């Protein structure tokens, strides 16, 4: 992935934004050689949000299944305070 120093970014903001928006380029923003952030095309950010939403839905479904299995098992729940005590937390 290409990178742009923040000093260069300030001097060439319009050009850098166009590279990302129209050239579909992803750019790492760096300061003193260290990566700080990434500029990505809007479409990439939207896809990331969609993936996060799918992951959240999958996690919620897994939680519902685990809770249903626990309820079917008729096991007794252990209070959080007891779990912490057993773990020494």
PyMOL commands that set and color helices and strands:
alter all, ss='L'
color gray80, all
select helices_A, chain A and resi 6-11+13-21+42-73+80-87
alter helices_A, ss='H'
color red, helices_A
select strands_A, chain A and resi 2-5+27-31+34-39
alter strands_A, ss='S'
color yellow, strands_A
deselect
rebuild
show_as cartoon
